[in-house]
Amino acid sequence: MARVNRIARVDPDKDEGATASRVALGFRSHSGWAAVVAVSRSTNGIEVIDRRRIELADSSIRGSVQPYHTAEEMDLNPARAYITRCINSTRGLAYRALKQMIDEHRRNGRAIAGCGVLLASGKPLPGLASILASHALIHTAEGELYREAIIKTSNRLKIPVTTIKERELFDQGAAQLGISAGVLQQFINDLGRSIGPPWRQDDKYAAIVGWLALQTIAR
């Protein structure tokens, strides 16, 4: 996974024509769904092209929104089979949602050129038995399941992925964009006012990580 380490400063006047049709998707995932914001470059930095919620849990599978919680009550082998089923169904839903967005934007003359995904701590998880023995690891594993579905689906669709830890979003984002964290916060708040509600924290964070992905592919 490509992490945000160095991103070009915002320069809206440079090569604007070559990147005008390029769009990046920013994702902030939750248990069973993710907020997605599509952004493109504008003379002021970025503009929001699309925002939506995508469902990532199969409602036909019992307990699939929090599958590790459900598997906690199972023996290890059935739990492993159940988790595998949920992972596969979630990746299928992620693929269909991203493919739909790609097709919709293509029809409107835009190309999805990159994805930005917010991460948690990024620490590697132990085996399933250890996960199911720890309530904290169960929550961590469920978060990773949905983030990994988005990342692997983007890779499958050959879309470059930029990842950044959520707790570092404003500090790294400000540093990489060459602005202060306060300016970044104000810009994102103003962006929401210009496009109208709803403009929740999910949308704001997804827009920022989408911006970072957009800047990465524009280098």
Residue, then its C-alpha position, 0 to 999 in steps of 0.5 A: m500500500a502506498r502511503v502519503n509521504r510527500i505530495a506536491r504543493v497545491d498549484p492550481d494554475k499548473d497543468e490544469g488542462a491536463t488534469a481537469s477530467r481527473v477525479a480521485l475518490g476519498f474513503r472513510s469506512h465504518s462497520g458495514w459501509a463507507a463514505v465516499v467523496a469524489v474530488s477534482r482540481s479547481t482554481n481554488g484547490i479542489e471541488v466535490i464532484d460526487r458524495r455518497r454512502i456505499e454499503l459493504a455488508d451483505s444483508s442476507i448474511r446474519g451478523s455481517v455488519q460486525p462479522y467478528h462479533t458474530a464469529e466470536e460465539m463460534d468454534l474456530n473452524p466455522a468462524r473461519a469459514y464465516i469470516t471468509r464468506c463475509i470478506n468475499s461478500t464485502r469485496g464483491l459489494a465494494y467492487r460493484a460500488l466502485k465499478q458503478m462510480i467508474d462507469e458513471h464518471r466515465r459517461n460524464g467525461r471524467a476518469i477515476a485516477g486514484c483513491g485515498v483511504l483512511l487507515a487506523s493504527g496500521k498494526p498487523l493483526p494476529g491469527l483469527a483465534s487471537i482476534l476472537a479472544s480479544h474484544a479490542l482486536i475484534h473491533t480492529a479486525e472489523g475496521e480492517l476488513y472494510r478498509e482492505a476491501i476498498i484497497k483490494t478492490s481499487n487494486r483489482l480495478k487498477i486504481p492507484v491507492t494512497t493511504i494515510k492514518e486518520r490521526e495524521l490526516f490534518d498534520q500530514g495533509a497540511a504539510q504535504l499541501g503546503i498550508s497550515a492545518g487551520v487553513l486546511q480545516q477552514f477550506i474543508n468547512d467552507l467547501g461544505r457550505s458551498i455545496g450544501p448539507p449534509w457535510r459531516q466529518d465523514d465527508k470532510y475526512a474523505a474529501i481531504v484524503g481524496w485531495l491527497a490522492l489527487q495530488t499524488i497522481a498529479r505529480 
